[in-house]
Amino acid sequence: MHGGWVYIMTNAPHGTLYIGVTANLPARMMAHREGRGSEFCRKWSLTRLVYLEHYDRIEDAIKREKSVKRWKRQWKLKLIRRDNPDWNDLFETINA
C-alpha cells in the first residue's frame, strides 16, 4: 500500500479540532476547503491545516489517527504547539 498522512484541521487557533488520515494529502485538503471533505469539517468550517505526520505505510497512519483521536484535548494542543506554535495554516507548504 501507499504512504499516508495524519492531519489536524481547525477553524481558529485553539478552536475545534478534527483529526483525519489520507493517502492523498493535497486532494483531501482541497476537498475540505471546498466543502467536500468530512461533514464535521463542513459544519464547523474547519479549513486550517495545523498539524501533519507522514507515514510510509497507510496502515501505520490509520493506527496513529485512531490513537490521537483517543487523546485528551490538551495532548492534541501540545502536539500542535510543539510543531506549529503559531498555528499557521500549513496548506501552502503542501501545495508549494
C-alpha distances in whole Angstrom, upper triangle without the diagonal:
4,7,9,13,16,19,22,25,28,32,34,34,34,34,31,28,24,21,18,14,12,9,12,15,18,18,18,21,23,22,24,26,27,27,25,22,23,27,27,27,29,32,32,31,28,28,28,25,26,23,19,17,14,11,9,6,7,8,11,12,12,14,16,17,18,20,22,23,25,27,30,31,33,30,27,30,31,27,28,31,30,27,29,33,34,31,31,28,25,24,26,25,21,23,25
4,7,10,14,16,20,22,26,29,31,31,32,31,29,26,23,20,16,13,10,7,9,12,15,15,15,18,20,20,21,24,25,25,23,21,22,25,26,25,27,30,30,29,26,25,25,22,23,20,17,15,11,9,7,6,6,9,11,10,12,15,15,16,18,20,21,22,25,26,29,29,31,28,26,28,29,25,25,28,27,25,26,30,31,28,27,25,22,21,23,21,18,19,21
4,7,10,13,17,20,23,27,28,28,29,29,27,23,20,17,14,11,9,6,9,10,13,14,14,16,19,19,20,22,24,25,22,20,21,24,24,23,26,28,28,27,24,23,22,19,20,17,13,11,7,6,4,4,5,8,9,8,10,13,13,14,16,18,18,20,22,23,26,26,28,25,22,25,25,21,22,25,23,21,23,26,27,25,24,22,19,19,20,18,15,18,19
4,7,10,14,16,20,23,25,25,25,25,23,19,17,13,11,7,6,4,7,8,12,13,11,13,16,16,17,19,21,22,20,17,17,21,21,20,22,25,24,24,20,20,19,16,17,14,10,8,6,5,6,6,4,8,8,5,8,11,10,10,13,15,15,16,19,20,23,23,25,22,19,22,22,18,19,22,21,19,20,24,25,22,22,19,17,16,19,17,14,16,19
4,6,10,13,16,20,21,21,21,21,20,16,14,11,8,5,5,6,8,7,10,12,10,11,15,15,15,17,19,20,18,15,16,19,19,17,20,23,22,21,17,16,16,12,13,10,7,6,5,6,9,9,7,10,9,6,8,11,9,9,12,14,13,14,17,18,21,20,21,19,16,18,19,15,15,18,18,15,16,20,21,18,18,16,13,13,16,14,12,14,17
4,7,10,14,17,19,19,18,18,17,13,11,7,6,4,7,9,11,9,13,14,11,12,16,16,14,17,20,19,18,15,15,18,16,15,19,21,19,19,15,15,14,11,11,8,6,5,7,8,11,11,9,11,10,6,8,10,7,6,10,11,9,11,14,14,17,16,18,15,12,15,16,12,12,16,16,14,15,18,19,16,17,15,13,14,17,15,13,16,19
4,7,10,14,15,15,15,15,14,10,8,6,5,6,8,11,11,9,12,13,10,10,13,14,12,14,17,17,17,13,13,16,14,13,16,18,16,16,12,12,11,7,8,5,5,6,9,11,15,15,13,15,13,10,11,13,10,8,12,13,10,11,14,14,16,15,16,15,11,13,14,11,10,14,14,12,12,16,16,13,14,12,10,11,14,13,12,15,17
4,7,11,12,12,12,11,10,7,5,5,6,9,11,14,15,12,14,15,12,11,14,14,12,13,17,16,17,13,13,15,13,11,14,16,14,13,9,10,8,6,6,5,7,9,12,15,18,18,16,18,16,13,13,15,12,10,13,13,10,10,14,13,14,12,14,13,9,10,12,10,8,12,13,12,11,14,14,11,12,11,10,11,15,15,14,16,19
4,7,9,10,11,9,8,6,5,7,8,11,13,16,15,12,13,14,11,9,12,12,9,10,14,13,14,11,11,13,11,8,11,13,10,10,6,6,5,5,6,7,9,13,15,18,21,21,19,21,20,16,16,18,16,13,15,16,13,13,16,15,16,13,15,15,11,12,15,13,10,13,16,14,12,15,14,10,11,9,10,10,14,14,14,16,19
4,6,7,8,6,5,5,6,9,11,15,17,20,19,16,17,17,15,12,15,15,11,11,15,14,16,13,13,14,11,8,11,12,8,8,5,6,5,7,7,10,13,16,19,22,25,25,23,24,23,19,20,21,19,16,18,18,15,14,17,16,16,13,15,15,12,11,14,14,11,13,16,15,13,14,13,9,11,9,11,12,15,16,17,18,21
4,7,9,6,6,8,9,13,15,18,19,23,21,18,18,19,16,14,15,15,12,11,14,13,16,14,14,14,12,9,10,11,7,6,4,6,6,9,10,13,16,19,22,25,28,29,26,28,27,23,23,25,22,19,21,22,19,17,20,19,19,15,17,18,15,14,17,17,14,15,19,18,15,16,14,10,11,10,13,13,16,18,18,19,22
4,6,5,7,9,12,15,17,20,22,25,24,20,20,22,19,16,18,19,15,14,17,17,20,18,17,18,15,12,14,14,10,10,8,9,7,10,10,13,16,20,23,26,30,30,28,30,28,25,25,26,23,21,23,23,19,19,21,20,19,15,16,17,14,12,15,16,13,13,17,16,13,13,11,8,10,10,13,14,16,18,19,20,22
4,5,9,10,13,15,18,21,23,26,25,21,22,23,21,18,20,21,18,17,20,20,23,20,20,20,17,15,17,17,14,13,11,12,9,11,9,12,16,19,22,25,29,30,28,29,27,24,25,26,23,20,23,22,18,18,21,18,17,13,13,15,12,10,12,13,10,10,14,14,11,10,8,6,9,10,13,15,17,18,20,21,23
4,7,8,12,14,17,20,23,26,26,22,23,25,22,20,22,22,19,19,22,21,23,21,20,20,17,15,18,17,13,14,12,14,11,12,10,13,16,19,23,25,29,30,28,29,27,24,24,24,21,19,21,20,16,16,18,15,14,10,10,12,10,7,10,12,10,10,13,14,12,11,11,8,12,13,15,18,20,21,22,24,26
4,6,10,13,16,19,22,25,25,22,22,23,20,18,20,20,16,17,20,18,21,18,17,17,13,12,14,13,10,11,9,11,10,12,11,13,17,20,23,26,30,30,27,28,27,24,24,24,22,19,20,20,17,16,18,16,14,11,12,14,12,10,13,14,12,13,17,17,14,14,13,10,13,13,16,17,20,21,22,23,26
4,7,10,13,17,20,23,23,20,21,22,19,17,19,18,15,16,18,16,18,16,14,14,10,9,12,11,7,9,8,11,11,12,12,13,16,19,22,25,28,28,25,26,25,22,21,22,20,17,18,18,15,13,15,14,13,10,12,14,11,11,14,15,13,15,18,18,16,16,16,13,15,14,17,17,21,22,22,23,26
4,7,10,14,16,20,20,17,19,20,16,15,18,17,13,15,18,16,17,14,12,13,10,9,12,12,9,11,8,10,10,10,9,10,13,16,19,21,24,24,22,22,21,18,17,18,16,13,14,15,11,10,13,12,12,9,11,12,9,9,13,12,11,13,16,16,14,15,15,12,14,13,15,16,19,20,19,21,24
4,6,10,13,17,17,15,17,17,13,12,15,14,11,13,16,14,15,11,9,11,8,7,11,11,10,11,8,10,10,10,10,10,12,14,17,19,22,21,18,19,19,15,14,16,14,10,12,13,10,9,12,12,13,11,14,14,10,12,15,13,12,15,17,17,16,18,18,14,16,14,15,15,19,19,18,20,23
4,7,11,14,15,13,16,16,12,12,16,15,12,15,18,16,16,12,11,13,10,10,14,15,13,14,11,12,12,10,10,9,10,11,14,15,18,18,15,16,15,11,11,12,10,7,9,10,8,6,10,11,13,11,14,13,9,12,14,12,12,15,16,16,15,18,19,15,16,15,15,15,19,19,17,20,23
4,7,11,12,10,13,13,10,10,14,13,11,14,16,15,14,10,9,12,11,10,14,15,15,15,12,13,13,11,12,10,10,11,12,13,16,15,12,13,13,9,9,11,10,6,9,11,10,9,13,14,16,15,18,16,13,15,17,15,14,18,19,17,17,20,21,17,18,16,15,14,18,18,16,18,21
4,7,9,8,12,12,9,11,14,13,12,16,18,17,15,12,11,15,14,13,16,19,18,18,15,15,15,12,14,12,10,9,10,10,13,12,8,10,10,7,6,10,9,6,9,12,11,11,14,16,18,18,20,18,15,18,19,16,16,20,20,18,19,22,23,19,20,17,15,15,18,18,15,17,20
4,5,6,9,9,7,9,12,12,12,15,16,16,14,11,12,16,16,15,17,20,20,19,16,16,16,13,15,13,11,11,10,10,12,11,8,10,11,8,8,12,12,10,13,15,15,15,18,19,22,21,24,22,19,21,22,19,18,22,22,20,20,24,24,21,20,18,16,14,17,17,13,15,19
4,6,9,9,9,11,13,13,14,17,18,19,16,14,15,19,19,18,20,23,23,22,19,18,19,16,18,15,12,12,10,9,10,9,7,10,11,9,10,13,13,12,15,18,17,18,21,22,25,25,27,24,21,24,25,21,21,24,24,21,22,26,26,23,22,20,17,16,18,17,13,15,18
4,6,6,6,9,10,11,12,14,16,17,14,13,15,18,19,17,19,22,22,21,18,16,17,14,17,15,13,13,11,12,13,12,10,14,15,12,13,17,16,15,18,20,19,20,23,24,27,26,28,26,23,24,26,22,21,24,24,21,21,25,25,22,21,18,15,13,15,15,11,12,15
4,6,5,6,9,10,11,12,14,15,14,12,14,18,18,15,17,21,20,18,15,13,13,11,13,12,10,11,10,12,13,14,12,15,15,12,14,17,16,14,17,19,18,18,22,23,25,23,25,23,20,21,23,19,18,21,21,18,18,22,21,18,17,14,11,10,12,11,8,9,13
4,6,5,6,9,10,11,12,14,13,12,15,18,19,16,17,21,20,18,16,13,13,11,14,14,12,14,13,15,16,17,15,19,19,16,17,21,19,18,21,23,21,22,25,26,28,26,27,26,22,23,25,22,20,23,23,20,19,22,22,19,17,13,11,8,10,10,7,7,10
4,5,5,6,9,10,11,12,10,10,13,16,18,15,16,19,20,17,16,13,15,13,16,16,15,16,15,17,18,18,16,19,20,17,17,21,20,18,21,24,22,22,26,26,29,27,29,28,24,25,27,24,22,25,26,23,22,25,25,21,20,16,14,11,13,14,10,10,14
4,5,5,6,9,10,11,9,7,10,13,14,12,13,16,17,15,13,11,13,11,14,14,13,14,14,16,18,17,14,17,18,15,15,18,18,15,18,20,19,18,22,23,25,23,26,24,21,22,24,21,19,23,24,21,20,23,23,20,18,15,13,11,14,14,11,12,15
4,5,5,6,9,10,10,8,11,14,14,11,12,16,15,13,10,8,9,8,12,12,12,14,15,17,19,19,17,20,20,16,17,20,19,16,19,21,19,19,23,23,24,22,24,23,20,20,23,20,18,21,22,19,18,21,20,16,15,11,10,7,10,12,9,10,13
4,5,5,6,9,8,8,12,14,15,12,12,16,16,13,12,9,11,11,15,16,15,18,18,20,22,22,20,23,23,20,20,24,22,20,23,25,23,22,26,26,28,26,28,27,23,24,26,24,21,24,25,22,21,24,22,19,17,13,13,9,11,13,11,10,14
4,5,5,6,5,5,8,11,13,10,10,14,15,12,11,10,12,12,16,17,17,19,19,21,23,22,19,22,23,19,19,23,22,19,21,24,22,21,25,26,27,25,28,27,23,24,27,24,22,25,27,24,23,25,24,21,19,16,15,12,15,17,14,13,17
4,5,5,6,4,7,9,10,7,7,11,11,9,8,6,9,10,13,15,15,18,19,21,23,23,20,22,22,19,19,22,20,17,20,22,20,18,22,23,24,22,24,24,20,21,24,22,19,22,24,22,20,23,21,18,17,13,14,11,14,16,14,14,18
4,6,7,8,10,12,12,9,8,12,12,9,8,5,8,10,14,16,16,19,20,23,25,25,23,25,25,22,22,25,23,20,23,25,22,21,25,25,26,23,26,26,22,22,25,23,20,23,25,22,20,22,20,17,16,12,13,10,12,15,14,13,16
4,6,8,11,12,13,10,9,12,13,10,11,9,12,14,17,19,20,22,23,25,27,27,24,27,27,24,24,27,26,23,25,27,25,24,27,28,29,26,29,29,25,25,28,26,24,26,28,26,24,26,24,21,19,16,16,13,15,18,16,15,19
4,6,8,8,10,8,5,9,11,8,9,9,13,14,18,19,20,23,24,26,28,27,24,26,27,23,23,26,25,21,23,26,24,22,25,26,27,25,27,28,24,24,28,26,23,26,28,26,24,27,25,21,20,17,18,15,18,21,19,18,22
4,7,8,11,9,8,11,13,11,12,11,15,15,19,20,20,22,23,24,26,25,22,24,25,22,21,24,24,20,22,25,23,21,25,26,28,26,28,28,25,26,29,27,24,28,29,27,26,28,27,23,22,19,19,16,19,21,19,18,22
4,7,8,7,7,10,12,11,10,10,13,13,16,17,17,19,20,21,23,22,19,21,22,18,17,20,20,16,18,21,19,18,21,23,24,22,25,25,21,22,25,23,21,25,26,24,23,25,25,21,20,17,17,15,18,19,17,17,21
4,5,5,6,9,10,10,10,11,14,14,17,17,17,19,20,21,24,22,19,20,21,18,16,19,19,15,16,19,18,15,19,20,21,20,23,23,19,21,24,22,21,24,26,24,23,25,25,21,21,18,19,17,20,22,20,20,24
4,6,5,6,9,10,10,12,15,16,19,20,20,22,24,25,27,26,22,23,24,21,19,22,21,18,18,21,20,17,20,21,22,20,24,24,21,22,26,24,23,26,28,27,25,27,26,23,23,20,21,19,23,25,23,23,27
4,5,5,6,8,8,11,14,15,16,17,19,21,23,24,27,26,22,23,23,20,18,21,20,16,17,19,17,14,17,18,19,17,20,21,18,19,22,21,20,23,25,24,23,24,24,20,21,19,20,19,22,24,22,23,27
4,6,5,6,5,7,10,11,14,15,16,19,21,23,26,25,22,23,23,20,19,21,20,16,17,20,17,15,18,19,19,17,20,20,17,18,21,20,18,21,23,22,20,22,21,17,18,15,16,15,19,20,19,20,23
4,6,5,7,8,12,14,17,18,20,22,24,26,29,28,24,26,26,23,22,24,23,20,21,23,21,18,22,23,23,20,23,24,21,21,25,23,21,24,27,25,23,25,23,20,20,17,18,17,20,22,21,21,24
4,6,8,11,14,16,18,20,22,24,26,28,31,30,27,28,28,25,23,26,24,21,21,24,21,19,21,22,22,20,23,24,21,21,25,24,22,25,27,26,24,26,24,21,21,19,21,20,23,25,24,24,28
4,6,9,11,14,15,18,20,23,25,27,30,30,27,28,28,24,23,25,23,20,21,22,20,17,20,20,20,17,20,21,18,18,21,21,19,21,24,23,21,22,21,17,18,16,19,18,21,23,23,23,26
4,6,9,12,14,17,19,22,24,27,30,29,26,28,28,24,24,26,24,21,22,24,21,19,22,22,22,19,21,22,19,19,22,21,19,21,24,23,20,21,19,16,16,14,16,15,18,20,20,20,23
4,6,8,10,13,15,18,21,23,26,26,23,25,24,21,20,23,21,17,19,21,18,16,19,19,19,16,19,19,16,16,19,18,15,18,20,19,17,18,17,13,14,11,13,12,16,18,17,18,21
4,6,9,12,14,17,19,22,25,25,23,25,25,21,21,23,21,18,21,22,19,18,22,21,22,19,21,21,17,17,20,18,15,18,20,18,16,18,16,12,12,9,10,9,12,14,14,14,17
4,6,9,12,15,18,21,24,25,23,25,24,20,21,23,20,18,21,21,18,18,21,20,20,17,19,19,15,14,17,16,12,14,17,15,12,14,12,9,8,5,7,7,10,12,13,13,16
4,6,8,12,14,17,20,21,19,22,20,17,18,20,17,15,18,19,16,16,20,19,19,17,18,17,14,13,15,13,10,13,15,12,10,13,12,9,8,5,5,6,9,10,10,12,14
4,7,11,14,17,21,22,20,22,20,17,18,20,17,15,18,18,14,15,18,17,17,15,15,14,11,10,12,10,7,9,11,9,7,9,9,6,6,6,6,8,11,11,12,14,16
4,7,10,14,17,18,17,19,17,13,15,17,13,12,15,15,12,13,16,15,16,14,15,13,10,10,11,8,6,9,10,7,7,10,11,9,9,9,7,10,13,11,11,15,16
4,7,10,13,15,14,16,14,11,13,15,12,11,15,15,12,14,17,16,18,17,17,15,12,13,14,10,9,12,12,9,10,13,14,12,12,11,8,10,13,11,10,13,15
4,7,10,12,11,13,11,8,11,12,9,10,13,13,11,14,17,16,18,18,18,15,13,15,15,11,11,14,13,10,12,16,17,15,15,15,12,13,16,13,12,16,17
4,7,9,9,12,9,7,11,12,10,11,15,15,14,16,19,19,22,21,22,19,17,19,18,14,15,18,16,13,15,19,21,19,18,17,14,15,16,14,12,15,17
4,5,7,9,6,6,9,10,9,11,14,14,14,17,19,19,23,23,24,20,18,21,20,17,17,20,19,16,19,22,24,22,22,21,17,18,20,17,15,18,20
4,7,9,8,8,11,13,12,14,17,17,18,20,22,23,26,26,27,24,22,25,24,20,21,24,22,20,22,26,27,25,25,23,20,20,22,19,17,20,21
4,5,5,7,9,10,11,13,15,16,17,19,21,22,25,26,27,24,22,25,25,21,22,25,24,22,24,27,29,27,27,25,22,22,24,22,19,21,23
4,5,5,6,9,10,10,12,14,15,16,19,20,24,24,26,23,21,24,24,21,21,25,24,22,23,27,28,26,25,23,21,20,23,21,18,20,23
4,5,5,6,9,10,11,13,14,16,17,19,23,24,26,23,21,24,24,21,22,26,25,23,25,28,30,27,28,26,23,23,26,24,21,24,26
4,5,5,6,9,10,11,12,14,16,17,21,22,23,20,18,22,21,18,20,23,21,20,22,26,28,25,26,24,22,22,25,23,20,23,26
4,5,5,6,9,10,10,12,14,16,19,20,21,18,16,19,19,16,17,20,19,18,20,23,25,22,22,21,18,19,22,20,17,20,23
4,5,5,6,9,10,11,13,15,18,19,21,19,17,20,21,17,19,22,22,20,22,25,27,24,24,23,21,21,24,22,20,23,25
4,5,5,6,9,10,11,13,17,18,20,17,16,19,20,17,19,22,21,20,22,25,27,25,26,24,23,23,26,25,22,25,28
4,5,5,6,9,10,11,14,16,17,14,13,16,16,13,15,18,17,17,19,21,24,21,22,21,20,21,24,22,20,23,26
4,5,5,6,9,10,13,14,16,14,12,15,16,13,14,18,18,17,18,21,23,20,21,20,18,19,22,21,19,22,25
4,6,5,7,9,13,14,17,14,13,16,17,15,17,20,20,20,21,24,25,22,24,23,22,22,26,25,23,26,29
4,5,5,7,11,13,14,12,11,15,15,13,15,18,18,18,20,22,24,22,24,23,22,23,27,25,24,27,29
4,5,5,9,10,11,9,7,11,12,10,12,15,15,15,17,18,21,18,20,20,19,21,24,23,21,25,27
4,6,8,9,12,10,9,12,14,12,14,17,18,18,19,20,22,19,21,20,20,21,25,24,23,26,28
4,7,9,12,10,10,13,14,14,16,18,19,20,21,22,24,22,24,24,23,25,28,27,26,29,32
4,6,8,6,7,10,11,11,13,15,16,17,18,19,21,19,22,22,22,24,27,26,26,29,31
4,5,5,7,9,10,11,13,15,16,18,18,18,21,19,22,22,23,25,28,27,27,30,33
4,5,5,6,9,10,11,12,14,16,16,16,18,15,19,19,20,22,26,25,25,28,30
4,5,5,6,9,10,10,12,15,15,14,16,15,18,20,21,23,26,25,26,29,31
4,5,5,6,9,10,11,13,14,14,17,15,18,20,20,22,25,24,24,28,29
4,5,5,6,9,10,11,12,12,15,13,16,16,17,19,22,21,21,24,26
4,5,5,6,9,10,10,10,12,10,14,15,16,19,21,20,21,24,26
4,5,5,6,9,10,9,12,11,15,17,17,20,22,21,22,25,27
4,6,5,7,8,9,12,11,14,15,15,18,20,18,19,22,24
4,5,6,6,7,9,7,10,11,11,15,17,16,17,20,21
4,6,5,4,7,7,10,13,13,17,18,17,19,22,23
4,6,6,10,10,12,15,14,18,19,17,19,22,23
4,6,9,9,10,12,11,15,16,14,15,18,19
4,6,5,7,9,9,13,14,12,14,17,18
4,6,8,11,12,16,17,16,18,21,21
4,5,9,11,14,15,15,17,19,20
4,7,9,12,13,13,15,17,18
4,6,9,10,10,13,14,15
4,6,7,8,10,11,13
4,5,5,7,9,10
4,5,5,6,9
4,5,5,6
4,6,6
4,6
4
